[in-house]
Amino acid sequence: MSIKRYGVEGGTGTGGSTCRSRGVEAGGWLYVSGQTPMKNGEVVEGGIVDQSRLAIQNCVDIMTEAGYTLADVVHVKVILTDARYFQSFNKVFREFFATTRLPASAA
């Protein structure tokens, strides 16, 4: 099986140095590491909406680097620090995913 790694150092997605690949493609699947609301190694200001948008965009950037689109996403795992953020997060999530193409989710 061929394995390709993306965003190891200097790639797109969450900024700063890391000890892991941001994405790994194996067996026709792309596994994207958890992304945080960081740009150039710093957490963005602006609250849950801006932070959610950036975390999702970081995932999209890694997918794009590997040749995938949001239409290829089959599962998403979301971890928020407070359940009260889910309503705002879900609005941002729907900006990225059309209602007819929603992936499975573990939230």
Biopython code that builds the backbone (N, CA, C, O; Angstrom):
import numpy as np
from Bio.PDB.StructureBuilder import StructureBuilder

atoms = [
    (1, "MET", "N", (0.843, -1.167, 0.000)),
    (1, "MET", "CA", (0.000, 0.000, 0.000)),
    (1, "MET", "C", (0.896, 1.241, 0.000)),
    (1, "MET", "O", (1.855, 1.333, 0.767)),
    (2, "SER", "N", (0.569, 2.169, -0.858)),
    (2, "SER", "CA", (1.295, 3.429, -0.936)),
    (2, "SER", "C", (0.791, 4.396, 0.137)),
    (2, "SER", "O", (-0.416, 4.530, 0.342)),
    (3, "ILE", "N", (1.713, 5.061, 0.814)),
    (3, "ILE", "CA", (1.358, 6.044, 1.837)),
    (3, "ILE", "C", (2.021, 7.367, 1.484)),
    (3, "ILE", "O", (3.223, 7.426, 1.225)),
    (4, "LYS", "N", (1.205, 8.449, 1.476)),
    (4, "LYS", "CA", (1.730, 9.790, 1.219)),
    (4, "LYS", "C", (1.404, 10.663, 2.419)),
    (4, "LYS", "O", (0.331, 10.547, 3.012)),
    (5, "ARG", "N", (2.339, 11.537, 2.771)),
    (5, "ARG", "CA", (2.150, 12.444, 3.899)),
    (5, "ARG", "C", (2.103, 13.880, 3.398)),
    (5, "ARG", "O", (2.824, 14.257, 2.475)),
    (6, "TYR", "N", (1.231, 14.680, 4.029)),
    (6, "TYR", "CA", (1.043, 16.071, 3.622)),
    (6, "TYR", "C", (1.219, 17.000, 4.812)),
    (6, "TYR", "O", (0.907, 16.655, 5.952)),
    (7, "GLY", "N", (1.732, 18.196, 4.509)),
    (7, "GLY", "CA", (1.843, 19.226, 5.540)),
    (7, "GLY", "C", (2.776, 18.865, 6.669)),
    (7, "GLY", "O", (2.534, 19.240, 7.816)),
    (8, "VAL", "N", (3.849, 18.137, 6.364)),
    (8, "VAL", "CA", (4.758, 17.712, 7.429)),
    (8, "VAL", "C", (5.474, 18.921, 8.022)),
    (8, "VAL", "O", (5.489, 19.082, 9.242)),
    (9, "GLU", "N", (6.053, 19.752, 7.208)),
    (9, "GLU", "CA", (6.725, 20.958, 7.686)),
    (9, "GLU", "C", (6.572, 22.039, 6.628)),
    (9, "GLU", "O", (6.934, 21.847, 5.467)),
    (10, "GLY", "N", (6.038, 23.161, 7.039)),
    (10, "GLY", "CA", (5.890, 24.270, 6.113)),
    (10, "GLY", "C", (4.704, 24.142, 5.181)),
    (10, "GLY", "O", (4.519, 24.987, 4.306)),
    (11, "GLY", "N", (3.898, 23.112, 5.343)),
    (11, "GLY", "CA", (2.721, 22.955, 4.500)),
    (11, "GLY", "C", (1.577, 23.815, 4.996)),
    (11, "GLY", "O", (1.758, 24.650, 5.882)),
    (12, "THR", "N", (0.414, 23.615, 4.435)),
    (12, "THR", "CA", (-0.744, 24.395, 4.833)),
    (12, "THR", "C", (-1.383, 23.787, 6.067)),
    (12, "THR", "O", (-0.966, 22.729, 6.540)),
    (13, "GLY", "N", (-2.387, 24.457, 6.577)),
    (13, "GLY", "CA", (-3.060, 23.980, 7.780)),
    (13, "GLY", "C", (-2.487, 24.657, 9.005)),
    (13, "GLY", "O", (-1.781, 25.659, 8.891)),
    (14, "THR", "N", (-2.783, 24.126, 10.167)),
    (14, "THR", "CA", (-2.346, 24.736, 11.418)),
    (14, "THR", "C", (-0.858, 25.045, 11.364)),
    (14, "THR", "O", (-0.040, 24.169, 11.085)),
    (15, "GLY", "N", (-0.518, 26.292, 11.632)),
    (15, "GLY", "CA", (0.863, 26.757, 11.503)),
    (15, "GLY", "C", (1.766, 26.273, 12.613)),
    (15, "GLY", "O", (1.320, 25.641, 13.571)),
    (16, "GLY", "N", (3.040, 26.576, 12.471)),
    (16, "GLY", "CA", (4.020, 26.201, 13.471)),
    (16, "GLY", "C", (4.610, 24.829, 13.206)),
    (16, "GLY", "O", (4.116, 24.071, 12.371)),
    (17, "SER", "N", (5.676, 24.525, 13.931)),
    (17, "SER", "CA", (6.305, 23.217, 13.755)),
    (17, "SER", "C", (5.459, 22.150, 14.436)),
    (17, "SER", "O", (4.722, 22.430, 15.381)),
    (18, "THR", "N", (5.577, 20.947, 13.948)),
    (18, "THR", "CA", (4.770, 19.854, 14.478)),
    (18, "THR", "C", (5.553, 18.555, 14.400)),
    (18, "THR", "O", (6.491, 18.429, 13.612)),
    (19, "CYS", "N", (5.166, 17.602, 15.212)),
    (19, "CYS", "CA", (5.840, 16.300, 15.209)),
    (19, "CYS", "C", (4.997, 15.248, 14.497)),
    (19, "CYS", "O", (5.212, 14.050, 14.682)),
    (20, "ARG", "N", (4.035, 15.690, 13.682)),
    (20, "ARG", "CA", (3.160, 14.749, 12.984)),
    (20, "ARG", "C", (2.814, 15.294, 11.603)),
    (20, "ARG", "O", (2.990, 16.480, 11.325)),
    (21, "SER", "N", (2.328, 14.418, 10.759)),
    (21, "SER", "CA", (1.822, 14.841, 9.455)),
    (21, "SER", "C", (0.450, 15.458, 9.652)),
    (21, "SER", "O", (-0.316, 15.012, 10.506)),
    (22, "ARG", "N", (0.136, 16.472, 8.876)),
    (22, "ARG", "CA", (-1.185, 17.093, 8.965)),
    (22, "ARG", "C", (-2.220, 16.267, 8.207)),
    (22, "ARG", "O", (-3.419, 16.361, 8.467)),
    (23, "GLY", "N", (-1.740, 15.461, 7.272)),
    (23, "GLY", "CA", (-2.611, 14.565, 6.536)),
    (23, "GLY", "C", (-1.823, 13.369, 6.041)),
    (23, "GLY", "O", (-0.659, 13.500, 5.663)),
    (24, "VAL", "N", (-2.454, 12.202, 6.041)),
    (24, "VAL", "CA", (-1.821, 10.982, 5.538)),
    (24, "VAL", "C", (-2.819, 10.293, 4.619)),
    (24, "VAL", "O", (-3.963, 10.041, 4.999)),
    (25, "GLU", "N", (-2.367, 9.991, 3.401)),
    (25, "GLU", "CA", (-3.202, 9.285, 2.430)),
    (25, "GLU", "C", (-2.736, 7.836, 2.358)),
    (25, "GLU", "O", (-1.562, 7.557, 2.113)),
    (26, "ALA", "N", (-3.679, 6.918, 2.576)),
    (26, "ALA", "CA", (-3.360, 5.491, 2.537)),
    (26, "ALA", "C", (-4.598, 4.724, 2.101)),
    (26, "ALA", "O", (-5.697, 4.974, 2.596)),
    (27, "GLY", "N", (-4.419, 3.798, 1.184)),
    (27, "GLY", "CA", (-5.524, 2.950, 0.754)),
    (27, "GLY", "C", (-6.689, 3.717, 0.156)),
    (27, "GLY", "O", (-7.838, 3.295, 0.281)),
    (28, "GLY", "N", (-6.407, 4.840, -0.493)),
    (28, "GLY", "CA", (-7.467, 5.633, -1.113)),
    (28, "GLY", "C", (-8.199, 6.556, -0.154)),
    (28, "GLY", "O", (-9.171, 7.200, -0.548)),
    (29, "TRP", "N", (-7.756, 6.637, 1.099)),
    (29, "TRP", "CA", (-8.375, 7.502, 2.111)),
    (29, "TRP", "C", (-7.372, 8.561, 2.546)),
    (29, "TRP", "O", (-6.169, 8.306, 2.608)),
    (30, "LEU", "N", (-7.884, 9.757, 2.847)),
    (30, "LEU", "CA", (-7.050, 10.815, 3.407)),
    (30, "LEU", "C", (-7.470, 11.027, 4.853)),
    (30, "LEU", "O", (-8.629, 11.333, 5.131)),
    (31, "TYR", "N", (-6.536, 10.866, 5.762)),
    (31, "TYR", "CA", (-6.779, 11.083, 7.188)),
    (31, "TYR", "C", (-6.149, 12.422, 7.556)),
    (31, "TYR", "O", (-4.938, 12.600, 7.424)),
    (32, "VAL", "N", (-6.967, 13.358, 8.016)),
    (32, "VAL", "CA", (-6.482, 14.687, 8.375)),
    (32, "VAL", "C", (-6.377, 14.779, 9.892)),
    (32, "VAL", "O", (-7.327, 14.466, 10.610)),
    (33, "SER", "N", (-5.220, 15.207, 10.370)),
    (33, "SER", "CA", (-5.023, 15.383, 11.809)),
    (33, "SER", "C", (-5.939, 16.477, 12.338)),
    (33, "SER", "O", (-6.373, 17.352, 11.589)),
    (34, "GLY", "N", (-6.227, 16.420, 13.624)),
    (34, "GLY", "CA", (-7.054, 17.448, 14.243)),
    (34, "GLY", "C", (-6.471, 18.828, 14.014)),
    (34, "GLY", "O", (-5.261, 19.024, 14.124)),
    (35, "GLN", "N", (-7.318, 19.769, 13.702)),
    (35, "GLN", "CA", (-6.876, 21.130, 13.422)),
    (35, "GLN", "C", (-7.415, 22.088, 14.473)),
    (35, "GLN", "O", (-8.534, 21.935, 14.962)),
    (36, "THR", "N", (-6.611, 23.058, 14.803)),
    (36, "THR", "CA", (-6.980, 24.063, 15.787)),
    (36, "THR", "C", (-7.110, 25.413, 15.087)),
    (36, "THR", "O", (-6.690, 25.558, 13.939)),
    (37, "PRO", "N", (-7.687, 26.401, 15.767)),
    (37, "PRO", "CA", (-7.855, 27.718, 15.141)),
    (37, "PRO", "C", (-6.565, 28.531, 15.202)),
    (37, "PRO", "O", (-6.520, 29.596, 15.817)),
    (38, "MET", "N", (-5.517, 28.015, 14.557)),
    (38, "MET", "CA", (-4.221, 28.690, 14.589)),
    (38, "MET", "C", (-3.787, 29.102, 13.195)),
    (38, "MET", "O", (-4.064, 28.425, 12.205)),
    (39, "LYS", "N", (-3.101, 30.228, 13.147)),
    (39, "LYS", "CA", (-2.506, 30.715, 11.907)),
    (39, "LYS", "C", (-1.102, 31.186, 12.258)),
    (39, "LYS", "O", (-0.915, 31.991, 13.170)),
    (40, "ASN", "N", (-0.128, 30.681, 11.533)),
    (40, "ASN", "CA", (1.273, 31.009, 11.803)),
    (40, "ASN", "C", (1.658, 30.718, 13.255)),
    (40, "ASN", "O", (2.430, 31.462, 13.862)),
    (41, "GLY", "N", (1.115, 29.636, 13.803)),
    (41, "GLY", "CA", (1.469, 29.214, 15.146)),
    (41, "GLY", "C", (0.763, 29.939, 16.275)),
    (41, "GLY", "O", (1.073, 29.704, 17.443)),
    (42, "GLU", "N", (-0.185, 30.820, 15.954)),
    (42, "GLU", "CA", (-0.894, 31.594, 16.972)),
    (42, "GLU", "C", (-2.399, 31.367, 16.858)),
    (42, "GLU", "O", (-2.936, 31.295, 15.752)),
    (43, "VAL", "N", (-3.088, 31.252, 18.013)),
    (43, "VAL", "CA", (-4.551, 31.133, 18.014)),
    (43, "VAL", "C", (-5.135, 32.457, 17.545)),
    (43, "VAL", "O", (-4.736, 33.519, 18.023)),
    (44, "VAL", "N", (-6.080, 32.398, 16.611)),
    (44, "VAL", "CA", (-6.695, 33.624, 16.099)),
    (44, "VAL", "C", (-7.655, 34.203, 17.131)),
    (44, "VAL", "O", (-8.276, 33.475, 17.906)),
    (45, "GLU", "N", (-7.759, 35.506, 17.123)),
    (45, "GLU", "CA", (-8.712, 36.212, 17.978)),
    (45, "GLU", "C", (-10.062, 36.217, 17.278)),
    (45, "GLU", "O", (-10.148, 35.897, 16.092)),
    (46, "GLY", "N", (-11.114, 36.576, 18.000)),
    (46, "GLY", "CA", (-12.399, 36.756, 17.344)),
    (46, "GLY", "C", (-13.494, 35.831, 17.809)),
    (46, "GLY", "O", (-14.635, 35.984, 17.374)),
    (47, "GLY", "N", (-13.203, 34.883, 18.667)),
    (47, "GLY", "CA", (-14.264, 34.039, 19.186)),
    (47, "GLY", "C", (-14.523, 32.795, 18.363)),
    (47, "GLY", "O", (-13.796, 32.484, 17.420)),
    (48, "ILE", "N", (-15.575, 32.095, 18.741)),
    (48, "ILE", "CA", (-15.860, 30.763, 18.201)),
    (48, "ILE", "C", (-16.127, 30.768, 16.700)),
    (48, "ILE", "O", (-15.734, 29.825, 16.014)),
    (49, "VAL", "N", (-16.775, 31.787, 16.175)),
    (49, "VAL", "CA", (-17.089, 31.804, 14.743)),
    (49, "VAL", "C", (-15.808, 31.881, 13.918)),
    (49, "VAL", "O", (-15.600, 31.063, 13.021)),
    (50, "ASP", "N", (-14.951, 32.850, 14.211)),
    (50, "ASP", "CA", (-13.699, 32.979, 13.464)),
    (50, "ASP", "C", (-12.782, 31.782, 13.692)),
    (50, "ASP", "O", (-12.109, 31.327, 12.767)),
    (51, "GLN", "N", (-12.757, 31.275, 14.918)),
    (51, "GLN", "CA", (-11.907, 30.125, 15.214)),
    (51, "GLN", "C", (-12.404, 28.862, 14.514)),
    (51, "GLN", "O", (-11.602, 28.072, 14.016)),
    (52, "SER", "N", (-13.712, 28.671, 14.477)),
    (52, "SER", "CA", (-14.281, 27.504, 13.776)),
    (52, "SER", "C", (-13.984, 27.579, 12.291)),
    (52, "SER", "O", (-13.598, 26.588, 11.672)),
    (53, "ARG", "N", (-14.167, 28.762, 11.728)),
    (53, "ARG", "CA", (-13.928, 28.946, 10.299)),
    (53, "ARG", "C", (-12.476, 28.614, 9.951)),
    (53, "ARG", "O", (-12.215, 27.945, 8.951)),
    (54, "LEU", "N", (-11.537, 29.076, 10.766)),
    (54, "LEU", "CA", (-10.130, 28.818, 10.481)),
    (54, "LEU", "C", (-9.774, 27.343, 10.657)),
    (54, "LEU", "O", (-9.031, 26.794, 9.844)),
    (55, "ALA", "N", (-10.284, 26.697, 11.694)),
    (55, "ALA", "CA", (-9.984, 25.276, 11.904)),
    (55, "ALA", "C", (-10.480, 24.440, 10.723)),
    (55, "ALA", "O", (-9.781, 23.541, 10.256)),
    (56, "ILE", "N", (-11.686, 24.740, 10.244)),
    (56, "ILE", "CA", (-12.215, 24.006, 9.086)),
    (56, "ILE", "C", (-11.406, 24.346, 7.844)),
    (56, "ILE", "O", (-11.085, 23.457, 7.055)),
    (57, "GLN", "N", (-11.071, 25.620, 7.659)),
    (57, "GLN", "CA", (-10.282, 26.015, 6.488)),
    (57, "GLN", "C", (-8.918, 25.338, 6.510)),
    (57, "GLN", "O", (-8.402, 24.968, 5.456)),
    (58, "ASN", "N", (-8.326, 25.169, 7.687)),
    (58, "ASN", "CA", (-7.056, 24.443, 7.783)),
    (58, "ASN", "C", (-7.206, 23.023, 7.239)),
    (58, "ASN", "O", (-6.322, 22.527, 6.540)),
    (59, "CYS", "N", (-8.320, 22.371, 7.559)),
    (59, "CYS", "CA", (-8.590, 21.024, 7.021)),
    (59, "CYS", "C", (-8.733, 21.068, 5.507)),
    (59, "CYS", "O", (-8.184, 20.224, 4.798)),
    (60, "VAL", "N", (-9.476, 22.058, 5.017)),
    (60, "VAL", "CA", (-9.679, 22.207, 3.574)),
    (60, "VAL", "C", (-8.339, 22.412, 2.871)),
    (60, "VAL", "O", (-8.108, 21.843, 1.804)),
    (61, "ASP", "N", (-7.456, 23.217, 3.456)),
    (61, "ASP", "CA", (-6.146, 23.463, 2.845)),
    (61, "ASP", "C", (-5.343, 22.171, 2.708)),
    (61, "ASP", "O", (-4.697, 21.946, 1.685)),
    (62, "ILE", "N", (-5.381, 21.337, 3.723)),
    (62, "ILE", "CA", (-4.668, 20.058, 3.671)),
    (62, "ILE", "C", (-5.295, 19.152, 2.614)),
    (62, "ILE", "O", (-4.587, 18.506, 1.842)),
    (63, "MET", "N", (-6.629, 19.108, 2.583)),
    (63, "MET", "CA", (-7.324, 18.299, 1.582)),
    (63, "MET", "C", (-6.977, 18.765, 0.174)),
    (63, "MET", "O", (-6.739, 17.944, -0.712)),
    (64, "THR", "N", (-6.949, 20.071, -0.032)),
    (64, "THR", "CA", (-6.630, 20.627, -1.346)),
    (64, "THR", "C", (-5.213, 20.247, -1.753)),
    (64, "THR", "O", (-4.972, 19.867, -2.899)),
    (65, "GLU", "N", (-4.282, 20.348, -0.821)),
    (65, "GLU", "CA", (-2.897, 19.958, -1.090)),
    (65, "GLU", "C", (-2.820, 18.504, -1.555)),
    (65, "GLU", "O", (-1.984, 18.159, -2.390)),
    (66, "ALA", "N", (-3.688, 17.658, -1.015)),
    (66, "ALA", "CA", (-3.690, 16.233, -1.355)),
    (66, "ALA", "C", (-4.595, 15.909, -2.546)),
    (66, "ALA", "O", (-4.649, 14.759, -2.983)),
    (67, "GLY", "N", (-5.310, 16.916, -3.077)),
    (67, "GLY", "CA", (-6.163, 16.684, -4.243)),
    (67, "GLY", "C", (-7.590, 16.280, -3.919)),
    (67, "GLY", "O", (-8.273, 15.708, -4.768)),
    (68, "TYR", "N", (-8.055, 16.563, -2.715)),
    (68, "TYR", "CA", (-9.419, 16.227, -2.298)),
    (68, "TYR", "C", (-10.253, 17.495, -2.149)),
    (68, "TYR", "O", (-9.716, 18.600, -2.066)),
    (69, "THR", "N", (-11.580, 17.320, -2.117)),
    (69, "THR", "CA", (-12.503, 18.429, -1.902)),
    (69, "THR", "C", (-13.452, 18.079, -0.760)),
    (69, "THR", "O", (-13.442, 16.954, -0.262)),
    (70, "LEU", "N", (-14.262, 19.036, -0.352)),
    (70, "LEU", "CA", (-15.247, 18.779, 0.701)),
    (70, "LEU", "C", (-16.240, 17.695, 0.295)),
    (70, "LEU", "O", (-16.795, 17.018, 1.160)),
    (71, "ALA", "N", (-16.470, 17.520, -0.991)),
    (71, "ALA", "CA", (-17.383, 16.472, -1.461)),
    (71, "ALA", "C", (-16.843, 15.077, -1.145)),
    (71, "ALA", "O", (-17.601, 14.107, -1.157)),
    (72, "ASP", "N", (-15.554, 14.966, -0.864)),
    (72, "ASP", "CA", (-14.936, 13.676, -0.544)),
    (72, "ASP", "C", (-15.019, 13.321, 0.938)),
    (72, "ASP", "O", (-14.696, 12.195, 1.315)),
    (73, "VAL", "N", (-15.442, 14.249, 1.777)),
    (73, "VAL", "CA", (-15.455, 14.025, 3.229)),
    (73, "VAL", "C", (-16.592, 13.085, 3.611)),
    (73, "VAL", "O", (-17.742, 13.306, 3.231)),
    (74, "VAL", "N", (-16.265, 12.032, 4.368)),
    (74, "VAL", "CA", (-17.291, 11.082, 4.810)),
    (74, "VAL", "C", (-17.506, 11.110, 6.319)),
    (74, "VAL", "O", (-18.541, 10.649, 6.801)),
    (75, "HIS", "N", (-16.543, 11.646, 7.074)),
    (75, "HIS", "CA", (-16.675, 11.662, 8.538)),
    (75, "HIS", "C", (-15.923, 12.860, 9.112)),
    (75, "HIS", "O", (-14.832, 13.201, 8.655)),
    (76, "VAL", "N", (-16.518, 13.484, 10.110)),
    (76, "VAL", "CA", (-15.899, 14.619, 10.798)),
    (76, "VAL", "C", (-16.025, 14.399, 12.296)),
    (76, "VAL", "O", (-17.085, 14.009, 12.786)),
    (77, "LYS", "N", (-14.950, 14.649, 13.017)),
    (77, "LYS", "CA", (-15.000, 14.605, 14.482)),
    (77, "LYS", "C", (-14.739, 16.017, 14.989)),
    (77, "LYS", "O", (-13.721, 16.628, 14.662)),
    (78, "VAL", "N", (-15.662, 16.525, 15.786)),
    (78, "VAL", "CA", (-15.575, 17.891, 16.295)),
    (78, "VAL", "C", (-15.412, 17.852, 17.809)),
    (78, "VAL", "O", (-16.164, 17.177, 18.513)),
    (79, "ILE", "N", (-14.428, 18.580, 18.292)),
    (79, "ILE", "CA", (-14.230, 18.713, 19.735)),
    (79, "ILE", "C", (-14.218, 20.201, 20.058)),
    (79, "ILE", "O", (-13.354, 20.939, 19.585)),
    (80, "LEU", "N", (-15.170, 20.634, 20.858)),
    (80, "LEU", "CA", (-15.243, 22.023, 21.302)),
    (80, "LEU", "C", (-15.038, 22.058, 22.814)),
    (80, "LEU", "O", (-15.336, 21.084, 23.506)),
    (81, "THR", "N", (-14.536, 23.168, 23.320)),
    (81, "THR", "CA", (-14.274, 23.276, 24.759)),
    (81, "THR", "C", (-15.533, 23.518, 25.574)),
    (81, "THR", "O", (-15.516, 23.372, 26.796)),
    (82, "ASP", "N", (-16.625, 23.887, 24.913)),
    (82, "ASP", "CA", (-17.874, 24.173, 25.625)),
    (82, "ASP", "C", (-19.040, 23.831, 24.699)),
    (82, "ASP", "O", (-19.089, 24.302, 23.563)),
    (83, "ALA", "N", (-19.965, 23.023, 25.175)),
    (83, "ALA", "CA", (-21.111, 22.600, 24.356)),
    (83, "ALA", "C", (-21.950, 23.784, 23.892)),
    (83, "ALA", "O", (-22.660, 23.676, 22.892)),
    (84, "ARG", "N", (-21.883, 24.904, 24.595)),
    (84, "ARG", "CA", (-22.647, 26.088, 24.182)),
    (84, "ARG", "C", (-22.159, 26.661, 22.859)),
    (84, "ARG", "O", (-22.852, 27.474, 22.248)),
    (85, "TYR", "N", (-20.981, 26.252, 22.408)),
    (85, "TYR", "CA", (-20.433, 26.743, 21.143)),
    (85, "TYR", "C", (-21.001, 26.024, 19.924)),
    (85, "TYR", "O", (-20.822, 26.490, 18.799)),
    (86, "PHE", "N", (-21.679, 24.903, 20.127)),
    (86, "PHE", "CA", (-22.109, 24.098, 18.981)),
    (86, "PHE", "C", (-23.054, 24.831, 18.040)),
    (86, "PHE", "O", (-22.955, 24.649, 16.826)),
    (87, "GLN", "N", (-23.951, 25.637, 18.542)),
    (87, "GLN", "CA", (-24.875, 26.350, 17.658)),
    (87, "GLN", "C", (-24.104, 27.264, 16.705)),
    (87, "GLN", "O", (-24.374, 27.276, 15.504)),
    (88, "SER", "N", (-23.160, 28.019, 17.225)),
    (88, "SER", "CA", (-22.349, 28.895, 16.371)),
    (88, "SER", "C", (-21.459, 28.082, 15.440)),
    (88, "SER", "O", (-21.314, 28.415, 14.264)),
    (89, "PHE", "N", (-20.864, 27.015, 15.968)),
    (89, "PHE", "CA", (-20.019, 26.159, 15.136)),
    (89, "PHE", "C", (-20.819, 25.574, 13.974)),
    (89, "PHE", "O", (-20.349, 25.568, 12.837)),
    (90, "ASN", "N", (-22.021, 25.084, 14.258)),
    (90, "ASN", "CA", (-22.836, 24.457, 13.213)),
    (90, "ASN", "C", (-23.168, 25.421, 12.080)),
    (90, "ASN", "O", (-23.251, 25.002, 10.926)),
    (91, "LYS", "N", (-23.358, 26.698, 12.384)),
    (91, "LYS", "CA", (-23.601, 27.688, 11.326)),
    (91, "LYS", "C", (-22.389, 27.800, 10.410)),
    (91, "LYS", "O", (-22.530, 27.849, 9.189)),
    (92, "VAL", "N", (-21.209, 27.838, 10.996)),
    (92, "VAL", "CA", (-19.982, 27.901, 10.201)),
    (92, "VAL", "C", (-19.808, 26.607, 9.406)),
    (92, "VAL", "O", (-19.440, 26.647, 8.232)),
    (93, "PHE", "N", (-20.067, 25.470, 10.034)),
    (93, "PHE", "CA", (-19.944, 24.167, 9.382)),
    (93, "PHE", "C", (-20.781, 24.127, 8.105)),
    (93, "PHE", "O", (-20.333, 23.615, 7.079)),
    (94, "ARG", "N", (-21.993, 24.667, 8.174)),
    (94, "ARG", "CA", (-22.882, 24.660, 7.001)),
    (94, "ARG", "C", (-22.418, 25.619, 5.907)),
    (94, "ARG", "O", (-22.840, 25.492, 4.758)),
    (95, "GLU", "N", (-21.563, 26.567, 6.245)),
    (95, "GLU", "CA", (-20.958, 27.411, 5.209)),
    (95, "GLU", "C", (-20.062, 26.568, 4.304)),
    (95, "GLU", "O", (-19.920, 26.858, 3.116)),
    (96, "PHE", "N", (-19.471, 25.542, 4.863)),
    (96, "PHE", "CA", (-18.534, 24.697, 4.121)),
    (96, "PHE", "C", (-19.208, 23.494, 3.475)),
    (96, "PHE", "O", (-18.823, 23.081, 2.381)),
    (97, "PHE", "N", (-20.207, 22.932, 4.140)),
    (97, "PHE", "CA", (-20.846, 21.711, 3.655)),
    (97, "PHE", "C", (-22.287, 21.987, 3.244)),
    (97, "PHE", "O", (-23.082, 22.485, 4.041)),
    (98, "ALA", "N", (-22.619, 21.665, 2.003)),
    (98, "ALA", "CA", (-24.003, 21.785, 1.535)),
    (98, "ALA", "C", (-24.871, 20.809, 2.326)),
    (98, "ALA", "O", (-24.405, 19.740, 2.719)),
    (99, "THR", "N", (-26.112, 21.168, 2.557)),
    (99, "THR", "CA", (-26.996, 20.332, 3.376)),
    (99, "THR", "C", (-27.210, 18.951, 2.779)),
    (99, "THR", "O", (-27.495, 18.007, 3.515)),
    (100, "THR", "N", (-27.082, 18.809, 1.476)),
    (100, "THR", "CA", (-27.282, 17.501, 0.857)),
    (100, "THR", "C", (-26.023, 16.638, 0.908)),
    (100, "THR", "O", (-26.078, 15.455, 0.572)),
    (101, "ARG", "N", (-24.900, 17.202, 1.318)),
    (101, "ARG", "CA", (-23.632, 16.460, 1.342)),
    (101, "ARG", "C", (-23.011, 16.451, 2.734)),
    (101, "ARG", "O", (-21.788, 16.468, 2.869)),
    (102, "LEU", "N", (-23.839, 16.426, 3.754)),
    (102, "LEU", "CA", (-23.308, 16.435, 5.111)),
    (102, "LEU", "C", (-22.612, 15.111, 5.428)),
    (102, "LEU", "O", (-23.181, 14.044, 5.194)),
    (103, "PRO", "N", (-21.394, 15.170, 5.955)),
    (103, "PRO", "CA", (-20.701, 13.938, 6.334)),
    (103, "PRO", "C", (-21.234, 13.403, 7.656)),
    (103, "PRO", "O", (-21.927, 14.111, 8.387)),
    (104, "ALA", "N", (-20.912, 12.159, 7.956)),
    (104, "ALA", "CA", (-21.212, 11.619, 9.285)),
    (104, "ALA", "C", (-20.382, 12.402, 10.289)),
    (104, "ALA", "O", (-19.343, 12.960, 9.937)),
    (105, "SER", "N", (-20.835, 12.448, 11.537)),
    (105, "SER", "CA", (-20.128, 13.269, 12.507)),
    (105, "SER", "C", (-20.096, 12.617, 13.879)),
    (105, "SER", "O", (-21.047, 11.963, 14.306)),
    (106, "ALA", "N", (-18.985, 12.814, 14.546)),
    (106, "ALA", "CA", (-18.860, 12.460, 15.962)),
    (106, "ALA", "C", (-18.552, 13.757, 16.678)),
    (106, "ALA", "O", (-17.450, 14.294, 16.570)),
    (107, "ALA", "N", (-19.528, 14.254, 17.405)),
    (107, "ALA", "CA", (-19.315, 15.554, 18.058)),
    (107, "ALA", "C", (-19.628, 15.436, 19.529)),
    (107, "ALA", "O", (-19.514, 16.417, 20.265)),
]
sb = StructureBuilder()
sb.init_structure("model")
sb.init_model(0)
sb.init_chain("A")
sb.init_seg("    ")
for serial, (resi, resn, name, xyz) in enumerate(atoms, 1):
    if name == "N":
        sb.init_residue(resn, " ", resi, " ")
    sb.init_atom(name, np.array(xyz, "f"), 0.0, 1.0, " ", f" {name:<3s}", serial, name[0])
structure = sb.get_structure()
